Amino acid sequence: MKLKIGDPAPMFAATATDGGQVKLSDYFGSKLVLYFYPMDDTPGCTKQACSLRDHHQQIRDKGAEVLGVSTQDTASHQRFTEKYQLNFPLIADTDSAVAQAYGAIGGGGVIGAAKSLFGVANRMTFIIDESGHIAHIIQSPDCADHAGEVLKLL
C-alpha cells in the first residue's frame, strides 16, 4: 500500500540513538519530519543529515521535530550522531518494520529487490501533521538542501 497525503501515518515504536523507545504518538501535537535514508556515514546520507542538523532550529521554530530512520543498529547511529554532532534522534529500524509500513523499502525492478533483500531503506521524507496524518511526501530529497525543501513545506 502506497501512502498518500491525508492518510493516517502508520504507528510505530522503535529504538532511538540513545537506546530509548520512540513512538509516533510521542510527536502528536507537533509536526514531524520523518526521513528515511539508506545508510549511516555515506556521502549522500551525511549531506542530508547535516542539512537537517544545520537548520534544525529553523525547523523547530516552525513547530516540527526531526526523526531519521535507517536499518542500521543503535551503535551505528551513535557513531554517526557523534561524528557529525546530529541534534535529532535516529531510530534503528533493524527489522525494516517502520520502512515497510511507510513504503520506504523495496520497490520495482532489480535495484528495489536488492534493497529489500539487504534491508536498505529508500531515501524519502514524510512530513506528518499535528494530528498524525501525512501532510507532505518528498519522494527524492535533495540531500544537500533537504532542510530547505522541508522548510518550504512546513
N, C-alpha and C positions, 0 to 999 in steps of 0.2 A: 504494500500500500504506500503510495507516494503522498506525503503531507502537502497541504496547500494552505495558503493564507486563510485565517479564520478557524482552522482546525484546532481542537484542543491539543496542546503539546503533550506528547507521551510522558507519563510519570516515570521517574527513575530514582534510584538510590544507588550511590556508588562511593568508592573511597577516594578522598581528595589527597592532595600533595602531602598534607600534614598527617595523614593516616586516619583522619576523622571521616564520618559519613556526611555526604551531601545529598540533598533531595531537591527535586524541582520545587516542591512545596515550600522549601526554605526561602524561595525568591518571590512567592506570591505577594503582591502589593508593590512590587517594583518591576521594572523591565529587566530582562536577562538576555545578554548576548551569549548564546551557546554556540561555540565554534568548534568544529571537528577538524582535525589536522592529521596527516599521515604518521609523522614520527618526530620524536624529540630530537633536538640538536641537529637538524638537517637544514640546508640553506634556506629553502622557502618557508619552512615552519618557523625558523628562527626569525626571519624578517617579519612574518605575520605576528608572532608573539611579541616581538619588540615594538611593532607599530601599536599594538593594543596597550602594551606597557607604557609607552611614551605618552599616550593620550588617555590613560586610564582615568585621571581626574576629570577630564572633559566629559568622558562617557558617564561617570558617576554624577557629574553636575546636571546631566540630562535625565537622571533618575534610573540609570541602568547599572547593573553589575555584569562582570565578565566571568565566564567559566569556560575553560578549554577542555577538550575531550580527545584522547587518543587511546590506543590499545596497549601502550607500554605500562609497566607497573609503577608503583609509587616511588621506588628507588630511582628509576629513570627520570620520573617527573621532578623529584627532589634535586637531582643533579642539574637538570635543565633549568629549573627555577633559580637555583643558587648561581649558576654560571651567568645567567642573563638578568638576575635580580628581578624576576617577574613579580608583579604586585597583585596578582589574582590567582585563584586556585586552578589547578589542573586535576581532572579526575581520571583515574586508572580504570579504563573500560576493558579489562583484560579478557573478558569473555565476549566482547563486542555486543553485548546486550543493548547498551544505550545507542550505539551506532546503528544497530539493526532496527530499533524502534523508530529512529528518525530517518531511516533510509539512507544513511551516510556510510554505507559499506557495500561493496559489490557493485553491481551494475551490469550492463550488457557487454558482450564481447570477451575476448581473451584477457584483456587487462582487468576488467571488472571481476572475472572469475579468479584470476590470480590474486587480486587484492582480498577477495573473500577468503580464499584458501589460506593466505598468510595473515589474515586478520588486520589488514591495513585500512584505516578509515579514509574516506574521500574527504577532500577539502571543501567544506561548506559551512555556512553560518545560518543560524535561526535566531531571529530577534523575537522574543516571547514577551507579550504584554503583561500588564499587572494582574490580569485575571487568569493567566496561564494559557493563552491562545497564541498561535503563530501569527505574528504581525508582519514579518518580512522574512524572505529566504534569499540568501546570497548564494547562488549555485557555484560560481567560480570566483572566489575572492581574489583581489589584487593583493598579494602578500605584503608588498612594500607599503601600500596605502590602505590596508584593511581598516584601520581606525577611521580614516576619512570616509570610507564607504559606510561604515556603521553610523558615524555621527550624522551623516546626511539623512539617515533613515529614522533616527531617534526623535 
